[in-house]
Amino acid sequence: MDTPERDQQLWLITAATVVGVLMLVAAVVVAVAVQQAPGPHALEMSLTTPWRR
């Protein structure tokens, strides 16, 4: 039988793992986006272009 303390520890570990994985994925996405961007204003242009129509 699992005790509530152990169950809470498992939930904390699971949450920490999920947050860590999400941070890693976000870091990779940002790195790829920065590498593919032709210039420093590429992200700004892509964000503002749809509203200029």
KEDRENMAR-247824 format. One record per residue: residue number from 1; y, x, z of N, C-alpha, C, O in turn. Coordinates in Angstrom, 3 decimals. Atoms other than C-alpha are relative to their C-alpha. Example, Ala and Ser with C-alpha at 12.3 -4.5 7.8 and 13.67 -1.06 7.14 Angstrom:
2
+-----+----------+----------+----------+----------+----------+----------+----------+----------+----------+----------+----------+----------+
|   i |       ny |       nx |       nz |      cay |      cax |      caz |       cy |       cx |       cz |       oy |       ox |       oz |
+-----+----------+----------+----------+----------+----------+----------+----------+----------+----------+----------+----------+----------+
|   1 |   -1.190 |    0.890 |    0.000 |   -4.500 |   12.300 |    7.800 |    1.200 |    0.900 |    0.000 |    1.181 |    1.936 |    0.665 |
|   2 |   -1.190 |   -0.820 |   -0.060 |   -1.060 |   13.670 |    7.140 |    1.090 |   -0.770 |    0.730 |    2.198 |   -0.261 |    0.899 |
+-----+----------+----------+----------+----------+----------+----------+----------+----------+----------+----------+----------+----------+
***
This chain:
53
+-----+----------+----------+----------+----------+----------+----------+----------+----------+----------+----------+----------+----------+
|   i |       ny |       nx |       nz |      cay |      cax |      caz |       cy |       cx |       cz |       oy |       ox |       oz |
+-----+----------+----------+----------+----------+----------+----------+----------+----------+----------+----------+----------+----------+
|   1 |   -1.213 |    0.836 |    0.000 |    0.000 |    0.000 |    0.000 |    1.257 |    0.866 |    0.000 |    1.386 |    1.789 |    0.804 |
|   2 |   -1.246 |   -0.749 |    0.047 |    3.417 |    1.312 |   -0.947 |    0.968 |   -0.502 |    1.065 |    1.131 |   -1.706 |    1.263 |
|   3 |   -1.006 |    0.380 |   -0.985 |    6.019 |    1.365 |    1.775 |    1.333 |   -0.225 |   -0.709 |    1.560 |    0.332 |   -1.783 |
|   4 |   -1.306 |    0.225 |    0.644 |    9.546 |    0.103 |    1.011 |    0.766 |    1.300 |   -0.225 |    1.481 |    1.436 |   -1.218 |
|   5 |   -0.711 |   -1.265 |    0.176 |   10.875 |    3.633 |    1.538 |   -0.489 |    0.734 |   -1.244 |    0.303 |    1.267 |   -2.020 |
|   6 |    0.543 |   -0.702 |    1.163 |    8.526 |    5.086 |   -1.042 |    0.401 |   -0.735 |   -1.288 |    0.719 |   -0.107 |   -2.298 |
|   7 |   -0.390 |    0.779 |    1.173 |    9.298 |    2.243 |   -3.453 |    1.450 |    0.287 |   -0.358 |    1.787 |    0.411 |   -1.536 |
|   8 |   -1.412 |   -0.274 |    0.265 |   13.020 |    2.912 |   -3.067 |    0.161 |    1.401 |   -0.598 |    0.971 |    1.601 |   -1.503 |
|   9 |   -0.067 |   -1.354 |    0.546 |   12.479 |    6.634 |   -3.704 |   -0.418 |   -0.002 |   -1.471 |    0.205 |    0.660 |   -2.301 |
|  10 |    0.456 |    0.065 |    1.390 |   10.550 |    5.822 |   -6.876 |    1.086 |   -0.602 |   -0.890 |    1.309 |   -0.136 |   -2.007 |
|  11 |   -1.062 |    0.611 |    0.796 |   13.374 |    3.570 |   -8.063 |    1.145 |    0.983 |   -0.205 |    1.701 |    1.059 |   -1.301 |
|  12 |   -1.081 |   -0.981 |    0.129 |   15.967 |    6.300 |   -7.345 |   -0.378 |    1.080 |   -1.010 |    0.443 |    1.477 |   -1.837 |
|  13 |    0.447 |   -1.031 |    0.946 |   13.900 |    8.885 |   -9.232 |    0.017 |   -0.545 |   -1.423 |    0.449 |    0.135 |   -2.353 |
|  14 |    0.016 |    0.608 |    1.335 |   13.423 |    6.489 |  -12.151 |    1.419 |   -0.153 |   -0.543 |    1.685 |    0.159 |   -1.704 |
|  15 |   -1.393 |    0.182 |    0.440 |   17.143 |    5.671 |  -12.281 |    0.621 |    1.338 |   -0.367 |    1.314 |    1.442 |   -1.380 |
|  16 |   -0.561 |   -1.323 |    0.287 |   18.085 |    9.357 |  -12.124 |   -0.554 |    0.551 |   -1.317 |    0.177 |    1.161 |   -2.096 |
|  17 |    0.614 |   -0.476 |    1.244 |   15.630 |   10.166 |  -14.924 |    0.606 |   -0.706 |   -1.212 |    0.921 |   -0.072 |   -2.219 |
|  18 |   -0.578 |    0.769 |    1.113 |   16.975 |    7.363 |  -17.138 |    1.424 |    0.472 |   -0.281 |    1.804 |    0.664 |   -1.436 |
|  19 |   -1.386 |   -0.460 |    0.182 |   20.570 |    8.480 |  -16.540 |    0.014 |    1.385 |   -0.645 |    0.818 |    1.648 |   -1.538 |
|  20 |    0.058 |   -1.341 |    0.577 |   19.640 |   12.086 |  -17.311 |   -0.350 |   -0.028 |   -1.481 |    0.257 |    0.682 |   -2.283 |
|  21 |    0.397 |    0.104 |    1.418 |   17.914 |   11.135 |  -20.567 |    1.150 |   -0.561 |   -0.827 |    1.428 |   -0.072 |   -1.922 |
|  22 |   -1.121 |    0.586 |    0.748 |   20.857 |    8.955 |  -21.616 |    1.110 |    1.030 |   -0.193 |    1.715 |    1.093 |   -1.264 |
|  23 |   -1.031 |   -1.033 |    0.129 |   23.270 |   11.821 |  -20.918 |   -0.397 |    1.033 |   -1.047 |    0.446 |    1.487 |   -1.821 |
|  24 |    0.465 |   -0.955 |    1.006 |   21.131 |   14.182 |  -23.001 |    0.159 |   -0.583 |   -1.403 |    0.630 |    0.099 |   -2.313 |
|  25 |   -0.120 |    0.642 |    1.313 |   21.016 |   11.698 |  -25.888 |    1.471 |   -0.066 |   -0.416 |    1.809 |    0.223 |   -1.564 |
|  26 |   -1.423 |    0.084 |    0.313 |   24.782 |   11.167 |  -25.680 |    0.549 |    1.364 |   -0.395 |    1.339 |    1.470 |   -1.333 |
|  27 |   -0.478 |   -1.352 |    0.318 |   25.393 |   14.925 |  -25.681 |   -0.439 |    0.406 |   -1.405 |    0.340 |    0.996 |   -2.154 |
|  28 |    0.495 |   -0.336 |    1.342 |   23.218 |   15.356 |  -28.785 |    0.781 |   -0.765 |   -1.060 |    1.162 |   -0.195 |   -2.082 |
|  29 |   -0.737 |    0.819 |    0.972 |   24.976 |   12.483 |  -30.579 |    1.411 |    0.551 |   -0.191 |    1.890 |    0.664 |   -1.320 |
|  30 |   -1.357 |   -0.545 |    0.097 |   28.406 |   13.920 |  -29.768 |   -0.021 |    1.330 |   -0.742 |    0.840 |    1.580 |   -1.586 |
|  31 |    0.075 |   -1.305 |    0.662 |   27.338 |   17.409 |  -30.868 |   -0.196 |   -0.164 |   -1.506 |    0.453 |    0.520 |   -2.298 |
|  32 |    0.250 |    0.229 |    1.428 |   25.999 |   16.109 |  -34.196 |    1.253 |   -0.566 |   -0.669 |    1.603 |   -0.160 |   -1.777 |
|  33 |   -1.198 |    0.609 |    0.579 |   29.118 |   14.005 |  -34.779 |    1.093 |    1.044 |   -0.181 |    1.796 |    1.047 |   -1.191 |
|  34 |   -1.037 |   -1.042 |    0.102 |   31.389 |   16.976 |  -34.080 |   -0.332 |    0.964 |   -1.128 |    0.558 |    1.407 |   -1.853 |
|  35 |    0.389 |   -0.930 |    1.061 |   29.381 |   19.197 |  -36.418 |    0.222 |   -0.608 |   -1.382 |    0.589 |    0.098 |   -2.322 |
|  36 |   -0.124 |    0.634 |    1.312 |   29.506 |   16.644 |  -39.235 |    1.446 |   -0.342 |   -0.342 |    1.769 |   -0.579 |   -1.506 |
|  37 |   -1.392 |    0.370 |    0.251 |   33.211 |   15.906 |  -38.823 |    0.707 |    1.112 |   -0.782 |    0.649 |    2.275 |   -0.382 |
|  38 |   -0.697 |   -1.007 |    0.804 |   35.282 |   17.683 |  -41.520 |    1.232 |    0.552 |    0.702 |    1.645 |    1.676 |    0.417 |
|  39 |   -1.203 |   -0.469 |   -0.682 |   38.307 |   17.947 |  -39.230 |    0.187 |   -0.686 |    1.332 |   -0.561 |   -1.604 |    1.668 |
|  40 |   -0.200 |    0.571 |   -1.331 |   39.692 |   17.127 |  -35.794 |    0.440 |   -1.461 |   -0.029 |    0.287 |   -2.175 |    0.962 |
|  41 |   -0.507 |    1.369 |    0.077 |   41.190 |   13.847 |  -37.040 |   -1.002 |   -0.960 |   -0.648 |   -0.682 |   -2.125 |   -0.883 |
|  42 |    0.975 |    0.853 |    0.688 |   38.000 |   12.521 |  -38.664 |   -0.380 |   -1.193 |    0.864 |   -0.446 |   -2.319 |    0.371 |
|  43 |    0.391 |    1.105 |   -0.875 |   36.978 |   10.458 |  -35.636 |    1.145 |   -0.988 |    0.134 |    0.933 |   -2.200 |    0.114 |
|  44 |   -1.160 |    0.879 |   -0.141 |   40.498 |    9.111 |  -35.224 |    0.182 |   -0.853 |   -1.264 |    0.476 |   -2.044 |   -1.173 |
|  45 |   -0.145 |    0.740 |    1.249 |   40.651 |    8.124 |  -38.897 |   -1.085 |   -1.075 |   -0.108 |   -0.797 |   -2.206 |   -0.498 |
|  46 |    1.089 |    0.972 |    0.126 |   37.243 |    6.420 |  -38.792 |    0.185 |   -1.160 |    0.972 |   -0.277 |   -2.271 |    0.714 |
|  47 |   -0.210 |    1.071 |   -0.977 |   38.317 |    4.450 |  -35.720 |    1.157 |   -0.908 |   -0.414 |    1.121 |   -2.110 |   -0.150 |
|  48 |   -1.200 |    0.779 |    0.306 |   41.698 |    3.323 |  -37.085 |   -0.042 |   -0.625 |   -1.396 |    0.701 |   -1.569 |   -1.666 |
|  49 |    0.008 |    0.496 |    1.377 |   40.796 |    2.710 |  -40.743 |   -0.325 |   -1.492 |   -0.119 |    0.365 |   -2.192 |   -0.860 |
|  50 |    0.336 |    1.431 |    0.183 |   39.112 |   -0.732 |  -40.345 |    1.149 |   -0.943 |    0.339 |    1.251 |   -2.022 |   -0.245 |
|  51 |   -1.071 |    0.909 |   -0.400 |   42.202 |   -2.194 |  -38.665 |    1.228 |    0.127 |   -0.901 |    2.178 |   -0.644 |   -0.762 |
|  52 |   -1.172 |   -0.179 |    0.873 |   44.594 |   -0.920 |  -41.364 |   -0.074 |   -0.872 |   -1.247 |    0.897 |   -0.980 |   -1.996 |
|  53 |    0.140 |    0.799 |    1.220 |   43.219 |   -3.214 |  -44.049 |    0.888 |   -1.236 |    0.040 |    0.895 |   -2.022 |   -0.907 |
+-----+----------+----------+----------+----------+----------+----------+----------+----------+----------+----------+----------+----------+
***
